Amino acid sequence: MAMTLRLTDEQERALARLAEADGVSKHEAVVRAITETAARRTQADEVRDASEVARARYASLLDRLAQ
């Protein structure tokens, strides 16, 4: 799908630096940034969900350990 990305001059410079540092095109740098950010957010959500399950499952044990 084609998409137009409008950036400020500062954002354009940051994108150019990122692409140059990674040795890729600006297009590839944007794609990587989107993919990496989505992965981090998904992982954070999964960790939070697992933590909630563990806290509920081990609530009585955690209470005893806190005493």
N, C-alpha and C positions, 0 to 999 in steps of 0.2 A: 504494500500500500504506500503510495506517495504521501509525503507530509512536508509542510513548510514549517521550519523552526525559526522563530524570530528571537534573536538574542541582542542584548545590549552590547556595546563595544567591549565592556569589561568581561562579559560572559564569553564573547567571541575570542578574546585573548586567552582566557582561561581554557577554553576548549582547544585552541591551537596548541597551548603548552601541554595539555594532557595528551593530545594526539601525538605530538612530537616526542614526548617522554616515553610513550608506549610504542612508538614506531609504527603507528597506524594512521589511517585517514581520519578526518574529523567525523565522518559518518560512522566508522567503526568505533571510535571513542564514545560517541553518543549511545550506540547500541550496547556497548559494554557497560557503560554507566547505568543504563536502564536495567539491564540484566542483573548486574551486581547488586543494585539497590533493591530490586524485587526479591532477590535471593536472601539478602540480609533481613528484610522485613518479614519474609515468610519464616525464616529460621527463628527470629525473635518471637513471632506468634506461636510457633510450635513449642519453643522452650517455655513460654508463659503458660500455655495450655497444659503441658506436662507437669509443670510446677504446681498448678492448681490441683491437678489430679493427685499428685503425690502428697500435697498438704492435706487434702481431704482424706486420703487413704490412711495416712500415718498421723492424723491429728492427735489421737490419744497418746501415741508414743512421743511425739514432739512436746506435748504438754508435760509428760512425765520427765523428759530430759530437761525441760526448762526449770523444773523445781530444784 
